[in-house]
């Protein structure tokens, strides 16, 4: 299951317009991800429990590379 998720994640294209760029998250984005991933209200609708530390989020994003 994890391998399939990783394949899908790494296949996400970058979409760009004149005002916006959408791209997959990188390890350097860990503080931004932690901001929402640690919120119990947000994570109740996702497949994970709230992140309990920035180091957990950083490790997660490194694994997804």
VOLO-492451 format. One record per atom (N, C-alpha, C): residue number from 1; atom name; y, x, z. Coordinates in nm, 3 decimals. Atoms other than C-alpha are relative to their C-alpha. Example, Ala and Ser with C-alpha at 12.3 -4.5 7.8 and 13.67 -1.06 7.14 Angstrom:
% residues 2
{seke:1	dolum:N	c2:-0.119	c1:0.089	c3:0.000}
{seke:1	dolum:CA	c2:-0.450	c1:1.230	c3:0.780}
{seke:1	dolum:C	c2:0.120	c1:0.090	c3:0.000}
{seke:2	dolum:N	c2:-0.119	c1:-0.082	c3:-0.006}
{seke:2	dolum:CA	c2:-0.106	c1:1.367	c3:0.714}
{seke:2	dolum:C	c2:0.109	c1:-0.077	c3:0.073}
% end
This chain:
% residues 65
{seke:1	dolum:N	c2:-0.120	c1:0.083	c3:0.000}
{seke:1	dolum:CA	c2:0.000	c1:0.000	c3:0.000}
{seke:1	dolum:C	c2:0.126	c1:0.087	c3:0.000}
{seke:2	dolum:N	c2:-0.117	c1:-0.087	c3:-0.009}
{seke:2	dolum:CA	c2:0.244	c1:0.277	c3:0.097}
{seke:2	dolum:C	c2:0.027	c1:0.068	c3:-0.134}
{seke:3	dolum:N	c2:-0.017	c1:-0.068	c3:0.129}
{seke:3	dolum:CA	c2:0.182	c1:0.458	c3:-0.233}
{seke:3	dolum:C	c2:0.064	c1:-0.093	c3:-0.103}
{seke:4	dolum:N	c2:-0.057	c1:0.097	c3:0.094}
{seke:4	dolum:CA	c2:0.264	c1:0.143	c3:-0.431}
{seke:4	dolum:C	c2:0.148	c1:-0.022	c3:0.029}
{seke:5	dolum:N	c2:-0.141	c1:0.016	c3:-0.038}
{seke:5	dolum:CA	c2:0.589	c1:0.094	c3:-0.236}
{seke:5	dolum:C	c2:0.079	c1:0.121	c3:-0.044}
{seke:6	dolum:N	c2:-0.068	c1:-0.123	c3:0.040}
{seke:6	dolum:CA	c2:0.681	c1:0.457	c3:-0.298}
{seke:6	dolum:C	c2:0.021	c1:0.006	c3:-0.151}
{seke:7	dolum:N	c2:-0.012	c1:0.002	c3:0.145}
{seke:7	dolum:CA	c2:0.615	c1:0.421	c3:-0.671}
{seke:7	dolum:C	c2:0.111	c1:-0.095	c3:-0.044}
{seke:8	dolum:N	c2:-0.105	c1:0.096	c3:0.034}
{seke:8	dolum:CA	c2:0.836	c1:0.112	c3:-0.689}
{seke:8	dolum:C	c2:0.137	c1:0.052	c3:0.038}
{seke:9	dolum:N	c2:-0.128	c1:-0.052	c3:-0.049}
{seke:9	dolum:CA	c2:1.111	c1:0.273	c3:-0.484}
{seke:9	dolum:C	c2:0.053	c1:0.111	c3:-0.091}
{seke:10	dolum:N	c2:-0.043	c1:-0.113	c3:0.083}
{seke:10	dolum:CA	c2:1.120	c1:0.589	c3:-0.695}
{seke:10	dolum:C	c2:0.028	c1:-0.040	c3:-0.144}
{seke:11	dolum:N	c2:-0.028	c1:0.048	c3:0.135}
{seke:11	dolum:CA	c2:1.135	c1:0.380	c3:-1.013}
{seke:11	dolum:C	c2:0.129	c1:-0.079	c3:-0.012}
{seke:12	dolum:N	c2:-0.125	c1:0.077	c3:0.002}
{seke:12	dolum:CA	c2:1.464	c1:0.214	c3:-0.919}
{seke:12	dolum:C	c2:0.103	c1:0.073	c3:-0.086}
{seke:13	dolum:N	c2:-0.101	c1:-0.066	c3:0.085}
{seke:13	dolum:CA	c2:1.721	c1:0.288	c3:-1.192}
{seke:13	dolum:C	c2:0.137	c1:-0.001	c3:0.068}
{seke:14	dolum:N	c2:-0.139	c1:0.000	c3:-0.043}
{seke:14	dolum:CA	c2:2.084	c1:0.375	c3:-1.127}
{seke:14	dolum:C	c2:0.078	c1:-0.090	c3:-0.096}
{seke:15	dolum:N	c2:-0.082	c1:0.092	c3:0.079}
{seke:15	dolum:CA	c2:2.320	c1:0.101	c3:-1.246}
{seke:15	dolum:C	c2:0.146	c1:0.033	c3:0.027}
{seke:16	dolum:N	c2:-0.140	c1:-0.037	c3:-0.016}
{seke:16	dolum:CA	c2:2.684	c1:0.188	c3:-1.309}
{seke:16	dolum:C	c2:0.091	c1:-0.091	c3:-0.081}
{seke:17	dolum:N	c2:-0.107	c1:0.070	c3:0.070}
{seke:17	dolum:CA	c2:2.996	c1:-0.004	c3:-1.399}
{seke:17	dolum:C	c2:0.128	c1:0.078	c3:0.029}
{seke:18	dolum:N	c2:-0.127	c1:-0.071	c3:-0.023}
{seke:18	dolum:CA	c2:3.361	c1:0.096	c3:-1.395}
{seke:18	dolum:C	c2:0.041	c1:-0.001	c3:0.147}
{seke:19	dolum:N	c2:-0.041	c1:0.010	c3:-0.140}
{seke:19	dolum:CA	c2:3.392	c1:-0.011	c3:-1.030}
{seke:19	dolum:C	c2:-0.113	c1:0.020	c3:0.100}
{seke:20	dolum:N	c2:0.112	c1:0.001	c3:-0.093}
{seke:20	dolum:CA	c2:3.044	c1:0.016	c3:-0.883}
{seke:20	dolum:C	c2:-0.117	c1:0.082	c3:-0.052}
{seke:21	dolum:N	c2:0.124	c1:-0.069	c3:0.032}
{seke:21	dolum:CA	c2:2.737	c1:0.238	c3:-0.877}
{seke:21	dolum:C	c2:-0.106	c1:-0.045	c3:0.100}
{seke:22	dolum:N	c2:0.114	c1:0.038	c3:-0.083}
{seke:22	dolum:CA	c2:2.405	c1:0.106	c3:-0.745}
{seke:22	dolum:C	c2:-0.110	c1:0.101	c3:-0.026}
{seke:23	dolum:N	c2:0.104	c1:-0.101	c3:0.013}
{seke:23	dolum:CA	c2:2.140	c1:0.369	c3:-0.679}
{seke:23	dolum:C	c2:-0.093	c1:-0.009	c3:0.120}
{seke:24	dolum:N	c2:0.090	c1:-0.002	c3:-0.114}
{seke:24	dolum:CA	c2:1.840	c1:0.424	c3:-0.458}
{seke:24	dolum:C	c2:0.061	c1:0.084	c3:0.112}
{seke:25	dolum:N	c2:-0.055	c1:-0.074	c3:-0.114}
{seke:25	dolum:CA	c2:1.917	c1:0.553	c3:-0.111}
{seke:25	dolum:C	c2:-0.061	c1:0.139	c3:0.005}
{seke:26	dolum:N	c2:0.042	c1:-0.139	c3:-0.016}
{seke:26	dolum:CA	c2:1.896	c1:0.925	c3:-0.048}
{seke:26	dolum:C	c2:0.002	c1:0.036	c3:0.147}
{seke:27	dolum:N	c2:0.005	c1:-0.043	c3:-0.140}
{seke:27	dolum:CA	c2:1.830	c1:1.116	c3:0.274}
{seke:27	dolum:C	c2:0.140	c1:0.014	c3:0.059}
{seke:28	dolum:N	c2:-0.136	c1:-0.017	c3:-0.051}
{seke:28	dolum:CA	c2:2.203	c1:1.186	c3:0.303}
{seke:28	dolum:C	c2:0.066	c1:-0.134	c3:0.037}
{seke:29	dolum:N	c2:-0.054	c1:0.134	c3:-0.029}
{seke:29	dolum:CA	c2:2.262	c1:0.808	c3:0.332}
{seke:29	dolum:C	c2:-0.052	c1:-0.057	c3:0.132}
{seke:30	dolum:N	c2:0.068	c1:0.052	c3:-0.118}
{seke:30	dolum:CA	c2:2.078	c1:0.783	c3:0.663}
{seke:30	dolum:C	c2:0.093	c1:-0.071	c3:0.098}
{seke:31	dolum:N	c2:-0.091	c1:0.067	c3:-0.094}
{seke:31	dolum:CA	c2:2.385	c1:0.690	c3:0.873}
{seke:31	dolum:C	c2:0.037	c1:-0.140	c3:-0.050}
{seke:32	dolum:N	c2:-0.032	c1:0.131	c3:0.056}
{seke:32	dolum:CA	c2:2.473	c1:0.405	c3:0.637}
{seke:32	dolum:C	c2:-0.119	c1:-0.095	c3:0.014}
{seke:33	dolum:N	c2:0.118	c1:0.085	c3:-0.015}
{seke:33	dolum:CA	c2:2.117	c1:0.275	c3:0.638}
{seke:33	dolum:C	c2:-0.022	c1:-0.036	c3:0.146}
{seke:34	dolum:N	c2:0.021	c1:0.027	c3:-0.143}
{seke:34	dolum:CA	c2:2.091	c1:0.308	c3:1.016}
{seke:34	dolum:C	c2:0.093	c1:-0.112	c3:0.048}
{seke:35	dolum:N	c2:-0.096	c1:0.101	c3:-0.043}
{seke:35	dolum:CA	c2:2.400	c1:0.091	c3:1.053}
{seke:35	dolum:C	c2:-0.056	c1:-0.142	c3:-0.015}
{seke:36	dolum:N	c2:0.058	c1:0.135	c3:0.015}
{seke:36	dolum:CA	c2:2.218	c1:-0.212	c3:0.912}
{seke:36	dolum:C	c2:-0.145	c1:-0.007	c3:0.047}
{seke:37	dolum:N	c2:0.143	c1:0.004	c3:-0.035}
{seke:37	dolum:CA	c2:1.855	c1:-0.114	c3:0.979}
{seke:37	dolum:C	c2:-0.023	c1:-0.006	c3:0.150}
{seke:38	dolum:N	c2:0.015	c1:0.006	c3:-0.146}
{seke:38	dolum:CA	c2:1.917	c1:-0.092	c3:1.354}
{seke:38	dolum:C	c2:0.044	c1:-0.135	c3:0.057}
{seke:39	dolum:N	c2:-0.050	c1:0.129	c3:-0.045}
{seke:39	dolum:CA	c2:2.064	c1:-0.442	c3:1.371}
{seke:39	dolum:C	c2:-0.116	c1:-0.101	c3:0.005}
{seke:40	dolum:N	c2:0.112	c1:0.094	c3:-0.011}
{seke:40	dolum:CA	c2:1.803	c1:-0.688	c3:1.506}
{seke:40	dolum:C	c2:0.020	c1:-0.129	c3:-0.080}
{seke:41	dolum:N	c2:-0.026	c1:0.122	c3:0.077}
{seke:41	dolum:CA	c2:1.972	c1:-0.981	c3:1.333}
{seke:41	dolum:C	c2:-0.033	c1:0.022	c3:-0.147}
{seke:42	dolum:N	c2:0.030	c1:-0.033	c3:0.140}
{seke:42	dolum:CA	c2:1.943	c1:-0.810	c3:0.994}
{seke:42	dolum:C	c2:-0.149	c1:0.022	c3:-0.018}
{seke:43	dolum:N	c2:0.139	c1:-0.039	c3:0.020}
{seke:43	dolum:CA	c2:1.596	c1:-0.669	c3:1.042}
{seke:43	dolum:C	c2:-0.101	c1:-0.112	c3:0.024}
{seke:44	dolum:N	c2:0.095	c1:0.111	c3:-0.019}
{seke:44	dolum:CA	c2:1.443	c1:-1.000	c3:1.147}
{seke:44	dolum:C	c2:-0.045	c1:-0.060	c3:-0.133}
{seke:45	dolum:N	c2:0.034	c1:0.052	c3:0.132}
{seke:45	dolum:CA	c2:1.439	c1:-1.089	c3:0.776}
{seke:45	dolum:C	c2:-0.067	c1:0.105	c3:-0.089}
{seke:46	dolum:N	c2:0.056	c1:-0.109	c3:0.079}
{seke:46	dolum:CA	c2:1.296	c1:-0.755	c3:0.662}
{seke:46	dolum:C	c2:-0.142	c1:0.032	c3:0.046}
{seke:47	dolum:N	c2:0.138	c1:-0.035	c3:-0.030}
{seke:47	dolum:CA	c2:0.955	c1:-0.590	c3:0.675}
{seke:47	dolum:C	c2:-0.014	c1:0.103	c3:0.110}
{seke:48	dolum:N	c2:0.008	c1:-0.101	c3:-0.105}
{seke:48	dolum:CA	c2:1.042	c1:-0.349	c3:0.956}
{seke:48	dolum:C	c2:0.070	c1:-0.048	c3:0.126}
{seke:49	dolum:N	c2:-0.070	c1:0.022	c3:-0.126}
{seke:49	dolum:CA	c2:1.148	c1:-0.355	c3:1.317}
{seke:49	dolum:C	c2:0.131	c1:0.077	c3:-0.005}
{seke:50	dolum:N	c2:-0.126	c1:-0.074	c3:-0.001}
{seke:50	dolum:CA	c2:1.501	c1:-0.238	c3:1.398}
{seke:50	dolum:C	c2:-0.024	c1:0.149	c3:0.024}
{seke:51	dolum:N	c2:0.010	c1:-0.144	c3:-0.021}
{seke:51	dolum:CA	c2:1.538	c1:0.138	c3:1.369}
{seke:51	dolum:C	c2:0.062	c1:0.032	c3:0.135}
{seke:52	dolum:N	c2:-0.048	c1:-0.030	c3:-0.135}
{seke:52	dolum:CA	c2:1.581	c1:0.285	c3:1.715}
{seke:52	dolum:C	c2:0.079	c1:0.129	c3:0.011}
{seke:53	dolum:N	c2:-0.079	c1:-0.125	c3:-0.003}
{seke:53	dolum:CA	c2:1.747	c1:0.616	c3:1.620}
{seke:53	dolum:C	c2:0.036	c1:0.042	c3:-0.142}
{seke:54	dolum:N	c2:-0.038	c1:-0.053	c3:0.131}
{seke:54	dolum:CA	c2:1.927	c1:0.789	c3:1.336}
{seke:54	dolum:C	c2:-0.104	c1:0.098	c3:-0.051}
{seke:55	dolum:N	c2:0.102	c1:-0.094	c3:0.045}
{seke:55	dolum:CA	c2:1.653	c1:1.051	c3:1.330}
{seke:55	dolum:C	c2:-0.119	c1:-0.073	c3:-0.065}
{seke:56	dolum:N	c2:0.106	c1:0.080	c3:0.062}
{seke:56	dolum:CA	c2:1.395	c1:0.780	c3:1.254}
{seke:56	dolum:C	c2:0.041	c1:-0.040	c3:-0.142}
{seke:57	dolum:N	c2:-0.049	c1:0.041	c3:0.132}
{seke:57	dolum:CA	c2:1.608	c1:0.654	c3:0.964}
{seke:57	dolum:C	c2:0.003	c1:0.118	c3:-0.096}
{seke:58	dolum:N	c2:-0.004	c1:-0.120	c3:0.085}
{seke:58	dolum:CA	c2:1.659	c1:1.007	c3:0.831}
{seke:58	dolum:C	c2:-0.141	c1:0.038	c3:-0.044}
{seke:59	dolum:N	c2:0.139	c1:-0.033	c3:0.032}
{seke:59	dolum:CA	c2:1.284	c1:1.074	c3:0.846}
{seke:59	dolum:C	c2:-0.056	c1:-0.100	c3:-0.102}
{seke:60	dolum:N	c2:0.046	c1:0.103	c3:0.093}
{seke:60	dolum:CA	c2:1.210	c1:0.744	c3:0.670}
{seke:60	dolum:C	c2:0.051	c1:0.027	c3:-0.142}
{seke:61	dolum:N	c2:-0.056	c1:-0.024	c3:0.133}
{seke:61	dolum:CA	c2:1.447	c1:0.823	c3:0.383}
{seke:61	dolum:C	c2:-0.055	c1:0.128	c3:-0.062}
{seke:62	dolum:N	c2:0.060	c1:-0.123	c3:0.054}
{seke:62	dolum:CA	c2:1.307	c1:1.176	c3:0.346}
{seke:62	dolum:C	c2:-0.140	c1:-0.028	c3:-0.054}
{seke:63	dolum:N	c2:0.135	c1:0.036	c3:0.048}
{seke:63	dolum:CA	c2:0.957	c1:1.026	c3:0.313}
{seke:63	dolum:C	c2:0.006	c1:-0.076	c3:-0.132}
{seke:64	dolum:N	c2:-0.012	c1:0.081	c3:0.121}
{seke:64	dolum:CA	c2:1.081	c1:0.797	c3:0.037}
{seke:64	dolum:C	c2:0.047	c1:0.081	c3:-0.121}
{seke:65	dolum:N	c2:-0.047	c1:-0.083	c3:0.112}
{seke:65	dolum:CA	c2:1.206	c1:1.086	c3:-0.178}
{seke:65	dolum:C	c2:-0.114	c1:0.041	c3:-0.089}
% end
